[in-house]
Amino acid sequence: MKKSFKRFGALLMAGVMASSLITGCGKAAGSGDGGGSSASGSGDIKIGVSIWSSTDVLGSQCKKIVDKAAKATGVEVQYVDQGHVSEQVTASVEQLCAAGCKGIIICNSADSEMTSAINTCTENGVYIAQFFRIISEENSPEVYKTACNSKYYVGAVHEDEITNGYTLVNLLLEKGDRTIGLEAWTVGDATFQLRWQGYQQAIDEWNSAHPDDQATMTEPVYANTSSEEGAAAAMSLYNSNPGMDALIVAGGGGDSLVGSIGAYANEGLTGKIDVVSTDFLDDLAEQLKSGGMFAESGGHFCDPLFAFYLVLNAVKGNYVKEEGTFGYEILFPYLYVSSPDDYANYEKYFVKDDPYTDEELAEMAGYSFDELNKAATNLSIDDVITRHSN
């Protein structure tokens, strides 16, 4: 299994390095090289952060790194927690615009929410960029067109979610799991839909190649983003699917996963159900040791950091997208762990220490887009070791 894990990780990183680009509606966006100003001179810039939660495991990690970047660049930040509830997502943008933000970074839920968000920002002259999300041109063409038509929609920083889902399920299949439960967070969430596509792709490929050794995956049970609902969803899946040997907790920031593995622990199922998920837990090392978790993808809390820089540079006039284009896109890499040793290196360089120093964060604010994109797609444990050993 360990050998397979490394192979999947290598394939993912190769895909990430090949896929980062600037997308457009019929033509490329501007390069945004714009001379690259220094971090000084940010003045009275306030940037808003619309996030599902700034206090759960992943959300608090995001807040910590964005706060550090804001301090390094002399920018004020304001947070609104919206719980991935559509009405609250759109209201959060209105609230942040009214609060005087010149830019907003947003982790929305569904693509449909972005029409209102973009229109509100356009009306108020406020720049906006997505993190952990990107509007689907295929599934949401009208929303995508709205983004293209607004000079205030800057772009998106997101992950290769299909590969993420595909990788996690293949880890389960190679472990020997064949009856897999699926726990999601909210109905229609764009990121979950992509992960689900990857999960299903892995199942379909396995079944096509192994006609006498078929695997099944349930329809999703939705747990939103609370530990209580996560616990209920995990037990519902287990009780409704005799012989279930694995559980995918699709994500949602971490709380639903905490509830799920807690429920299994209470029922004496720890180590009997292989649990995989996305969004690293604070106690992931212990969970890997105990069997509470089998494998997890994560380490992507710097994603909003790069959205912050996209918006900051747009506010300063350094990044200007061409009229009619979608904007700037950064494809951010996931890290995968499936053992305590895997997690130990991640914890050392990403948790106990920050992956960027104050000086690096100040310098990055002046990067051209190409430089910023390269910094994002290069981020890894080895990258941090190299930068901080000099």
C-alpha positions, 0 to 999 in steps of 0.5 A: 500500500505504501508503494501505491501511495507514493505512486499516486502522490507522484502522479498528482504532483506531475498533474498539478505542475502541468495544469496550473494556468490562466483561463479565459472565455475564448482568449487568455487573461492578462499575465498580470506581471504589472511591475510587482509592487512591494508589500509596503504602501498597502495603505488602508486596504481591507480584505474580507474573508467569506468562509464556512468557518474560521474556527474548525480545524481547516478554517482556523488554519486558513485564518492563521496563515491569512492573518499572518500575510495580512500583518506582513503586508499591512492589510486589514482583514475581516471574516464572516463565517457563513456555514456554506448556507447559500443565503448566508454566503450571499449575505456575507458578500453584502456585509463585507462590501458594506464594511468597506472591504476593497477585496474579498476572498470567498469559499462559496458552496454552490456555483449559483451563489457566485452570480449574486456575489460577483454582481454585488462586488461589481456594483460596489467596485470590490474585487473578489476571488474564490478559494477551494472553489472554481466556477464550472464553465461546463456545469454553470455556463451563465455563472461563468459568463458573469465572472468573465463579464466582470472586471472585479472577478479576479479568479480562483485558487483550487485543487484537482478534486477529481484526482483527489477523490480518485486517489483516496478510493484507490487507496481503499481498493488496494487495501482490500475494501469493497463496500464503501460508504460515502458521507458528504456535507451539503447538497450541490456543493461544487467541490464535493461534486468533483470529489464524488466524480473522482470516487466514482471513476475509481470504482468504475475502473476497478469494477471494469478491471476486476469482474469477479471482485466488484466494489460498491459505493453508497449514494451520499449521506449528507452531514453538513459541517457539524460533528453531531450530524457527522456522527449520525451520518456515519452510523446510518451508513454503517447500519444500513450497509451490512459488511461495510468496510470503509467510509469516505468522509468527503470533507467539510472542514473537519468537524463532520469527520471528528464526529464520524470517527468519534461515533465509530470509536464509541461503537468499538469500530475503530480500525474495523472501518477504514476511514479516508477523508480530506482536510487534516485533523489536529490529531491526525497522527494519533488517528493514524496510529489507532486506526481511526483514520486510514488515509487523508488528503490535506495540507491545503490551508495555504490555498486562501493565502494565494487568493488573498494575494490575487485580490491584493494585487488586483486592488493595487492595480498590479493584476488586471485581467483582459476584458471578457476573460475568466481571470487568474487560476491557480491549481493548488497541490494536495498532500497525502498521508497514510502513516504516522511517519508521513504525518510527522514531516507535515506536522514539523514543517506545516503545523509546528512551524509556518510554511512561510516566514514573515519576510517571505509573505511580504515578498510574495505580495510583490510577485508577478502572477507567474511567480505567485503561481509557481510558488503555489504549485511548488509548495510541498514539504521538500519545498519548505525544507529547501527554503528554510535551510538556506 
